[in-house]
Amino acid sequence: MVRLVKHLFAVNPTKIYYRYVIRRQSSSDASKKEIDVRRIRNFSIVAHVDHGKSTLADRLLEITGVIKPGAERAQVLDQLQVERERGITVKAVTASLNYTYNNETYLLNLIDTPGHVDFANEVVRSVTACQGVIMLVDANEGIQAQTVAVHNLAKRNNLVIIPTLNKVDLPRANPDKVKKQLKQVFNIDENSVLSISAKKGWGVPELLQSVIERIPPPAVESEGHFRAHIIDTWHDKYRGVLCLAYIHSGRVQVGQAVKWSSDSKVNTVRHLALLRPDEEAIEEAVAGQVVMVGCGPKGGGGVGEQLLSKELAESGAVTGMPPVKHMVYAGIFPADQSQHAMVSDAIRKLALNDSAVSVSPDSSPALGQGWRIGFLGLLHLEVFTQRLLQEHKAEAILTAPSVPYKVKIKGAKLLKQYRTDVILITNPLQLPDPNNIEEYYEPFVLGTIITPVEFIGAVTTLCIDRRGAPLPSSAVDDQMTMLQFVLPLAEVVVDFHDTLKSITSGFASFDYQDNGFHPSPLVRMDILLNGSLVDELSTIVHASRLEYNARRLTEKLKAMIPRQMVQVAIQAVVGGKVYARETIKAYRKDVTAKLYGGDVTRRKKLLKQQAEGKKKMRSVANIKIPRDTFIDVLKKQ
Ligand SMILES: Nc1nc2c(ncn2[C@@H]2O[C@H](COP(=O)(O)OP(=O)(O)OP(=O)(O)O)[C@@H](O)[C@H]2O)c(=O)[nH]1
């Protein structure tokens, strides 16, 4: 089952959760000594899903003495229930490992980066702490779309890349062919490519030596004021917020006064530890290190923030990290409003651990008080809600997800209100009156697809159908091609990947990266149930898709909403004009049945009451909509 799910999420890999302990390292002395920055190596393992990151991490932990060779459970790193159920890894931390090479002890920080674009933010913040990556490529499957994505990311961040072929033990492995692909696609010198079997451990010690030889130590200012940026945060019941921090300059000690870049309050460092991956308390950490820091229960701090010495914070010389770009927004509401405080607390705690979400208050006539949450993609959204339920027992209703748009506004009043002429729309209901909109902008992505050549036609048709604009393609080798398209994000987030997999028998892989906002003819389409607007079902659609979307949405709602006591009219409307309509017939309840042979005035009274009841339901749109409708209606095609 797990394997099956893994394939379903073939480009939905993620991050690794390194928070288990098998055996403490016997090297605690090393952490008490002053660390020489020249003997620190900060690196990540990056790869397409299933190319062997977790397996290689296991081997590295074995070689450095963290786990015993041949430990029974493989890939012990995935701990969250959601990870086990989905067969994907979702959460990243780090492992600080000691390794002796040429009689010198090195501190190797294995900083995990997630692969899937939904977690791109995590990758970006992780790589800022790395100087190099091990780029794994399955010697049997060859380069896949995500290999291209992680390679580009490493290049953009000027990281040293150690190209490594994995699974060379497999009988079908073809290292020579994949080396040629690496040369063809990335211009990687074939002689620099290492070959390993993470499963058997072949070539792994040599790989570790290459990490030391090829990846430079961090270029940091050992002297000067303490400055660190936060890679990850999580909540500890007793110690409050704990953070994983990469130290850019200076040093930090337990008891030191520090400040968050976002806050004027002075905090004291109370907890300092190396994660090996088990915590190993230390008294001091220096620039170049990745350490766990805690400032006590009220110590605060969030991912992307910086932790600074009090003096540096007060000098005003620090600039912030770039803000996260959210790809998908959805409303989240407590299933039961009496649980609002509990769900609120759960969201706060989870958002602390999942830095990539943005949370703002929201309210809906149908669903009550809730939150509008920004995610990096649909998988991210699903994982977040699943974790809410599993880890915090918080049951929430999710509204239909939508991508953010931008509009250029006109009219003195609006311009004064927003103090800018281009505003970001994260909820279709925020759209100003069309008369006040000068131009609409839609988010686009650069999609990379690697496919066997026989599917080029089918893939191109799919992309064009999704309003994609083709870019020049290039050969990976004589059997595989890399296609690139600029695609509207709205056409990609919902079911693009599933469709691509089905038309290519699972052989094509897909990845995408942000391509910014571009002008686009958009309109807001509303759904009326018996004349009442259902806020949660409003969508922004491309003008060319209006009639199709109107029909599709009303038909799907008809199939999803169960029959009610009253007839339900479902209408898709733009600016007062109805583009599609469906009707769900009412159950007919014979309220006079009990009055067989009774008095006629009594019978009339009951019929009148029933008619009034129906009217009332219409006027308040008291229609029971299954909660999954709000997400499924946009999801399933
Ligand atoms: N034969 C062989 N199988 C391997 C090797 N390395 C990994 N595998 C197998 O490949 C599959 C995927 O390995 P993982 O380590 O989970 O891959 P991953 O890249 O971490 O995958 P995600 O955690 O889902 O991102 C597992 O069944 C491993 O046992 C290898 O060197 N040889």
The ligand as a Tripos MOL2 file, in Angstrom:
@<TRIPOS>MOLECULE
LIG
   32    34     1     0     0
SMALL
NO_CHARGES

@<TRIPOS>ATOM
      1 N1         18.2360   -1.6840   -5.1030 N.pl3     1 LIG1
      2 C1         18.3400   -0.5220   -4.4760 C.ar      1 LIG1
      3 N2         17.2640    0.0600   -3.9480 N.ar      1 LIG1
      4 C2         17.4100    1.2470   -3.3050 C.ar      1 LIG1
      5 C3         18.6520    1.8770   -3.1840 C.ar      1 LIG1
      6 N3         18.4690    3.0490   -2.5170 N.ar      1 LIG1
      7 C4         17.1650    3.1350   -2.2250 C.ar      1 LIG1
      8 N4         16.5250    2.0440   -2.7000 N.ar      1 LIG1
      9 C5         15.0920    1.7550   -2.5980 C.3       1 LIG1
     10 O1         14.3620    2.7530   -3.2960 O.3       1 LIG1
     11 C6         13.1490    3.0310   -2.6130 C.3       1 LIG1
     12 C7         13.0700    4.5140   -2.3120 C.3       1 LIG1
     13 O2         14.0980    4.8640   -1.4200 O.3       1 LIG1
     14 P1         13.9660    6.0710   -0.4110 P.3       1 LIG1
     15 O3         15.2510    6.1260    0.3430 O.co2     1 LIG1
     16 O4         12.6950    5.9920    0.3590 O.co2     1 LIG1
     17 O5         13.8480    7.2570   -1.4260 O.3       1 LIG1
     18 P2         13.5940    8.8020   -1.1050 P.3       1 LIG1
     19 O6         14.2450    9.5650   -2.1950 O.co2     1 LIG1
     20 O7         13.9870    9.1240    0.2750 O.co2     1 LIG1
     21 O8         12.0340    8.8870   -1.2240 O.3       1 LIG1
     22 P3         11.0620    9.9170   -0.4620 P.3       1 LIG1
     23 O9         11.3540    9.8220    1.0040 O.co2     1 LIG1
     24 O10         9.6700    9.4200   -0.7640 O.co2     1 LIG1
     25 O11        11.3380   11.2510   -1.0250 O.co2     1 LIG1
     26 C8         13.1530    2.1530   -1.3530 C.3       1 LIG1
     27 O12        12.4150    0.9900   -1.6260 O.3       1 LIG1
     28 C9         14.6160    1.8140   -1.1570 C.3       1 LIG1
     29 O13        14.8080    0.5720   -0.5070 O.3       1 LIG1
     30 C10        19.7990    1.2260   -3.7530 C.ar      1 LIG1
     31 O14        20.9250    1.6890   -3.6980 O.2       1 LIG1
     32 N5         19.5770    0.0370   -4.3800 N.ar      1 LIG1
@<TRIPOS>BOND
     1     1     2 1
     2     2     3 ar
     3     2    32 ar
     4     3     4 ar
     5     4     5 ar
     6     4     8 ar
     7     5     6 ar
     8     5    30 ar
     9     6     7 ar
    10     7     8 ar
    11     8     9 1
    12     9    10 1
    13     9    28 1
    14    10    11 1
    15    11    12 1
    16    11    26 1
    17    12    13 1
    18    13    14 1
    19    14    15 2
    20    14    16 1
    21    14    17 1
    22    17    18 1
    23    18    19 2
    24    18    20 1
    25    18    21 1
    26    21    22 1
    27    22    23 2
    28    22    24 1
    29    22    25 1
    30    26    27 1
    31    26    28 1
    32    28    29 1
    33    30    31 2
    34    30    32 ar
@<TRIPOS>SUBSTRUCTURE
     1 LIG1         1 GROUP 0 **** ****
